[in-house]
Amino acid sequence: MEIGLNHDCIASFALNKFSSGLAKHVGRVNRDPVIAAEIYVITNRDIRALQVVDKWLDFIDTGEVLPLFENEAREYNLPSIAEVDWTAEPQHIRFLDRAPFLAVTLVDVGPWDLLPASLSSVLVENSAKLLEAFVFNANKMESLVIEPFKYLLAQIPHVSKPSFSGLVETISLVVSEPEIALDLLVGALEPNSSRVLTGRPLVVRYFVNNLIGIAIEHIDEANES
């Protein structure tokens, strides 16, 4: 391209270097004025772009088409729990924050003490999050959440006091049906508290009674309002 006298730019193209057919179809382009221009840099392997932009696809060598993936046939393999690398699985446990309804699938994995040690340790470490996922799903599952919650709680060997306290608070704030909230608190958490909480029995009982008592008062006030 050059600066022209009567036009801002003039252009010359050796179209025969692209293909003789293109040169014959377009004609001679020698120091022609440039009125407007669009420049596209497209590889001759980009079939889609050439179809959209270039009207003379037949004059461009696009004989070599690269596949999007290699079509290599392989035997289908259904992985088992024992074959899974559970060291990376806490990432999937965190997904329960966005999809708490998936927590119910963990009821089908069976007793935790019979699972591979790597999987069992991951579940125990994230037990509070798993129980919380059931609570967040309680308004949709309604009374159907009670038994899976109890089953999951029975698999958990221990829960820290802050996690237990946070779980009680979450139930009192999230669960809209008072009966379901009471079933989770009095029917599930309280009977298991002496097993999952560490400490002197009297101290644990006092801690749990006060905690659940405050939660029940909050539920009653919310229900009356």
C-alpha positions, 0 to 999 in steps of 0.5 A: 500500500502507498500514499496516493495523490488523489486518495489517501491510500492506493494498493496493489496486490499480486493476486496470482500469488494466491491463486490464478483463479482468484486473479482471473475472477477479481482482475488486476489490482494495481495502484487502485484507490483504497476507499475502505479496508478491513484486514483479517489474519486467518490461517488457511486451516480456519475453515469456519472463519473462511466461510464467514469472511472469505467469499472465495473459499474455493480458491484457497487451499484448505485441503488439510483439516485438523480434527478437534480431538483424536478419535481413538476408541477405548474400552469404557471403564466405570470407576469404583470408589476404591479407585478414586483419588480422594486427596483432591475431593475436598474441592467437591465437598465445597461445591455443597455451598452452591448445591446443598441438595447433593448432600443426600447422595452421601447417604448411599455410600454406606457406613463410613468405617467401611469406606477407604481410609482416604475417603472416610477422613475427608468426610469426617473432616468436612462433617460439619459442612455436610450436616449444614448442607442438609439444613439448608435443604430442609425447607425443600425436603421438609420432613424427608430431611430428618432420617438422612440427617440422623443417619449422617450424624450417626456416621460422624465420630466427633464434632467441635463445639464451635461447629456444633454451636454453628449448626444449632444456630443455622437450624434456628435461623434457616429452617422455616417449619418449627416441627422440622427444626425441633426434630433436628435439634431435639430428635437428632443433635441432642441425643448424639451430643454426648457422643460427638462432643468431647468434655466432661459429661456435665459440662457437655450437657449444660452446654447443649441444653443452654444452646438448644434452649436458646434456639427453641426460644428463637424458633418460638418467637419467629413462629409467633411473629 
